[in-house]
Amino acid sequence: MTVVTRFAPSPTGLLHLGSAYSALVAWTRAREAGGRFLVRIEDTDIRRCRREYETAILQDLKWLGLNWDGEVRRQSDHFSDYGRELNRLGDRGLVYPCFCSRAKIEREIAASASAPHGPPHGPDGPLYPGTCRHVAPVERKRRIAAGREFCMRLDSARAAATAGPCDFVDEGRGRIEGRPLLMGDFVLARKDTPTSYHLAVTVDDQLQGVTLVTRGEDILPSTHIHVLLQRLLGYATPLYAHHPLITDATGRRLAKRDRDLTVQSLRESGVSPADVRRRALAAAGRQA
């Protein structure tokens, strides 16, 4: 089987050393196996993403010598792909419209805090309490016809029962038992963003034939629900390799606000591409 990897940055800032390392890992795995290395621009957050950052990221990758295969896929050009798969889930009764405001969700979570076991938690905090899951279909139609804003959520309990086992394999961790309820009834689409990261990345990996997903270990919790979506949509599950994150001297994870550690800044300071690659590998505890 041909190894196909991908690097999928969001153009909300300049490429920093941590992201360069992630790209280098994916590029190296593809090239060592004689496979394909793809670049995807994950720009579904239209309010925060900037085309100038996209241009800068691609220039940095070229400067680093991380050449990619084929055309760059920009998610904002493919909303119809995600809408089609969302409709497939909807036709099976696996999604529902949620009319709750953020304030209402916070109030309901606060109210449930006094319960014996408190509100259920996921990796990012308390989970959505499922309020709109119980709204009758006729009432849903009435609210939509009245112009109420809503997002689309996955009915995670029904989805998990439909999907069955969601185990997956991580190269460094072995077989992992899937936890499809880890993030509760998570959002699949919003009015201003017609797809979520979770849905878009799952659909893209399938359409692009990705066989090995290399990405930071901070994304490991999301892999559980990506595998759930793969099962529901009839996709193959790729092999995963969640690598350590690069941190600064204090142990803080690098972010796009770290201007002095962007590839552009390092390049302007006279550092060579080979030096940047070695520095990224060294920061991750690997040898060049």
Number of C-alpha atoms within 10 A of each C-alpha: 5 13 19 25 28 27 22 21 21 21 23 19 21 26 28 24 27 26 25 23 26 25 24 20 19 24 25 15 18 21 15 10 11 12 16 22 23 22 24 19 19 23 22 23 19 13 10 11 17 15 11 12 16 22 12 17 24 19 15 21 19 13 16 20 14 19 14 18 12 10 9 13 16 17 23 17 10 13 15 13 15 22 17 11 16 22 13 15 19 16 10 11 13 20 24 23 23 22 18 17 12 9 9 12 17 15 12 15 18 14 12 15 14 10 9 7 8 13 19 16 13 14 10 8 10 18 18 23 16 18 13 15 16 9 14 10 11 8 10 19 11 12 14 13 9 9 8 12 14 18 19 22 24 24 20 21 14 13 22 20 10 14 18 13 15 20 15 17 16 18 13 10 10 11 11 12 12 20 18 27 17 18 22 21 24 20 22 22 23 16 10 11 16 19 26 18 19 17 20 25 18 21 19 18 22 17 11 14 16 21 20 22 21 22 23 17 14 12 11 16 17 18 21 21 25 23 24 27 25 20 19 18 17 10 16 14 23 20 15 20 21 19 20 15 19 23 15 13 8 6 9 10 12 17 19 16 11 16 15 13 19 23 27 20 16 18 16 10 10 9 13 14 19 13 15 19 18 16 17 23 21 14 18 17 11 10 10 11
